[in-house]
Amino acid sequence: MELIFKIIGIGLITCIATLILKPVRADFAMLVSLVGGVIILVLIISSLTNAISLITNIAEKTGVSSDLLTLVFKIIGVGYLVEFSAGLCVDSGNSGLGDKLLLGGKIVILVMAMPIVTSIMNIIMEILPK
């Protein structure tokens, strides 16, 4: 619970600093926004590491393929990176580029997810009577 207060605090301080700097030095305002986002990402890495460790342990106990689990983590990572990058584009006033980043990210995620869809379809085909 303490972590969320740190994240909110840094986010609000970054937002206020960006609002103050934007009329004076727009280039510094963008840098402050970027640094604030990176600090928040660094703060959540430890929680993310714990979550990945827990999911990996569950997957080992249930017999889920490590390749599929790795793929799921990659897809989640792509989603977060694209969302963060698109947000930066929108914050810098280039929402058109942000929209195109989101579209590109969704297409990449769709392509990356095909092995998972194929695996699910194979399981369904094995379950159905022939």
N, C-alpha and C positions, 0 to 999 in steps of 0.2 A: 504494500500500500504506500509505503514511503517513496518508492520509485515513481509512482504516478504523479505525486506532488512535485518531485524534482522535474519531471518532464513537462508538466503544466507550467511550472515556474519559468523554466528556460524558454518554453514556447511563448509565454506572455511577454517576458523581458525582450526576447528577440523581436516580437511583433511591435512592441512599443518603440524599441530602438530603430527599427526599420521605418516606422511612421515618422519619427522625428528626423531621421537622416534623409529620407526620400526627397523632400523639397530642396534640401541644401546640397547633398551629394548623392545622386541616384546610384552611382557606381558603388559607393561604400554601402548603401542600403542593401543592395543585392548581395554583396559579400557578407554582410552581417546576417542576412537571411540564410545564406548557404552555410555559414559557420554554425548558426543555431541549429539547423537541421542535422548537420554532421554530429554535433555534440549530443543531440537527442538520440541519434542512431547508435553512438558509442555507448550511451547509457543503457540502451535496451539489449545490447549484444549479450550481456551475461544472462539475462532472462531468456533470451532466444536460445542460448547454448543449453540451458537447463531443459527447455521444452524439447529441443532436438534430441537430447540424451534420453529423456523420458519416452518419446515416441520411438526411438531406436530400440530401447529395451522392450517395449510392448511388441514391436514388430518381430524381434528375435523370439519372443515367447510364443507368438501366434504363427510363426513360420512364413511371414510375408517376405517376398523376395527383396533382398537388399537393393537390387537394381531398380525396382519399382519405387522403393522408398527414397532412394537418391534422386530419382526423376521427380518425385513429388516435391522434394525440397528445392530442386532447381526451378521448378515451375513457380513455387511460392516466391523464391528469390527474384525471378524475373518480374513477377507481378509487383513486388514491392519496389524494385529499382525503377521500373517504368513509371509507376505511380509517383514516386519521388521526383524523377526527372521531369515528368509532365507538370507537376506542381511548380517546379522551379521555372519552367517555361511560362506558365500562366502568371506567376509572380513577377516575372520580368516583362510582362506585357505582350508576350507572344503566345496567345492562347491557341492560335491556329496550329503552330508547331506542337504544342502540348497535346492537342487532339490527335494529331497524326502519330505522335509517340504512343499514345494510348491504343490507337488502332493497330499499329505495328506490334505492340506488346501482346495484344489479344491474339493476333495471328500467330505469333511465335509460340504463345502458350498453347494454342489449338494444335499446332504441329507437334509440339513437345508431348502433348497429352495422348497422341494417337496410340503409342504402345500400351498405355493404361486402358484405353477404350478397347483395343484389340484383346487384351487380357481378360477384360470383363466379358466381352462377347464370347470368348472361348469357354469361359466358366459357365455362362448361360447355356451355350450349346451342349455342354457336357451334362447339364442338369436336365434339360428338356428330353422327353422321350423321343426315340427315333422311329 
